[in-house]
């Protein structure tokens, strides 16, 4: 077996002098970069030249011309928008082309029903809401949770049942009056999360 006498034996090199491609052994000194600052007057002069060459591509900032002030014949005078009086719009009517109010959705109703950490109306008021729903059948939609089922049902299930009623009202086209009913309910006639 021949050995190269010019190559030092890896194991005999002092700690910290091993190559970067060799595994780190506990206790080895980690290599650190050596920073050599090469700042000089000539480097700063080169930077100034490069910056001046870049800036030379752009014209100097000029002040705004006085001709663009109000009264410039190139621009029409600003006029206030009409309020619809000249197009024959009566009081309470939307002007032509105005967006019509979209009908409420179940999400709109649920926003009202969940305000202030609400769950559902109290049983008596919920029964009134249920009577507003058209085309009720024996088990559709699920009747409101009142009586013995009220205390045995968790709040989240009550909220889901109320959502079912709102979806029913939307599918039958009667969500508007149901939502109006919910908005008229005072806060004391709502069951809230955490209520007993």
N, C-alpha and C positions, 0 to 999 in steps of 0.2 A: 504494500500500500504506500503510495507516495503522498507526501504532504508538502504543501507549499510553505516554505520557511518565511516568505515575505508577508503572509497573511497572519494577523494575530488570531489567536484562538478566541472564539466568541465568549467562552466562559471565563477567560482570564482578563477581559476588558473590565475596567472599573465600572461601577454602577453609574448610570446616567450617560454613559458613553456608547450605549448600544444604538443601533440604527433605528430609524423611525418605522421600518417595516417589520421590526421584531416585536414580539409581544411584550407588553408592560409587565414587569415583575414587581411585586410589592417592595417598596423601598426605593425604586428607581426615581431619579429626579426627572420630572416632566420637562420636555424641551420647551423653550419659550422663544418667541420671535425676537429678533434683534432689530430694533428700529434705528435707522440711520437717517437723520434729518439732512435733507439735501436742499436747504433753503439758502438762497443767495440773492443778491441784488439782480443778477441776470434772470433768475427765475421769475422774480416780481416784474421785471421789465417785459418778459415774454407774456406774462398774464395780461398786463396793460395793453400790449399790442393786439393780442387776440380779442380782448374786450372791445377795443376801439374799432377793429375790423368788423366785429359783429354789429356794433351800434351804427356804423356808417351806412348800413343798409336802410336805416329808417330816417325819415325827415324829422326835423325838430318840431316840437309841439308848438302849434300856432294858436293864438287866441281866436275865439269864435267871432265870426263876422257879425256886424251890427244889423245886417239886412234880414236876419232870421227872427228879429224881434216882432212882437205883435204888430199887425198892420202890414206884414209882408204880402205883396200881391200874389206870391206863389202859393199861399195857403188861404183856404176859405176860413171865414170867421166861425168860431164855435157857436153852435146854437143849442139851447136846452132841448132835451127830448120832450115830446108831447106826453100828456097823461091820458090820452085816449079820448079827450072831449070831442075832437073834430071827427072822429070815426064813428060816433054814435054809440059809444059804450055806456050803458046805464050803470047806476050804482050797484055794486055787488057782482057785476059781471066782469069776466076776464076779457082783456083786449084780444082782438083776433090775432092768432098766431102764438098766443101765450100758452105755456104748457098747462094742461089740465091736471087737476089734482088726481093723483093715482089712488086707487082704492087701497084701504089698509090690508096688510098681510098678517099672517099668523105671527111672524117675527115682530111686527109692530105691536101686536096685542101682547105678546110675551114680554116685550120691553116694559109695557105698562104693568103687567102682572108681576114682574120680578123687581120692580122699583122698590127701594127701601127694604130689600131682602124679603119681599112678600113671597108667599107660597100660593095661596088661593083665597077666595072670599070665605068668610065664616059660613057655617052650614046653612043658615036661613037665607043669606044673600046668594049663596051658590045655588040653592034650590031655585031661586028666582031666575038666575041666569039660565039654568037648565030648562026652565019652562019657555024661555025665549027661543030655544033651538027648534027649528021646523023638522017635520018628517021623522020624529023620534020613533023608534021601534022598541020592542021588548028589551033588547040588550044592546041597542046601538043608538047613540053612543053610550058608553058606560055611565050609569047614573052617578050623581055626585056622592062623594064619601061622607055620609052623615050618620048620625046615630052611633051604634056600637062600632061600626067600621072606622069612624072618625078617629077614635083614640088608639085603635090598633094599627093604623096605617101611618108609615113614616112620611115626613114632609115631602120628600122627593117624589114619592108615588102620588101624593095629592097633586103636586105640580104637574106631573105627567098626565093625570086624569083631566086637569083643567086644560092642558094643551090639546088633548083629544077633543074636548068640547069646542075649543077655538078652531081647530081644523075642520070639525063638522060644520060649524057656522060658516067658515070660508067656503067650503065645498057647496053649501046651499045658498050662497050669496047673501048671507045675513050677518056678516062680520061687523059691518058698520054699527048697527044698533048695539051689538054685544060689546064692542069696544067702547062705545059711548057710555054704556052701563058701568063698565069697569072704571072708567075715568071719573064717574060721578061718585063712586064709593069712597066714603071717608076712610082715613087710615085705620081707624078703630074697627072697621068692619072687614079687615083683612087678617088672615092668619099669617104669621111671620115665622121664618126659620128660628128655631130655638124656643118657640112658644110651646107650652105644655099641652 
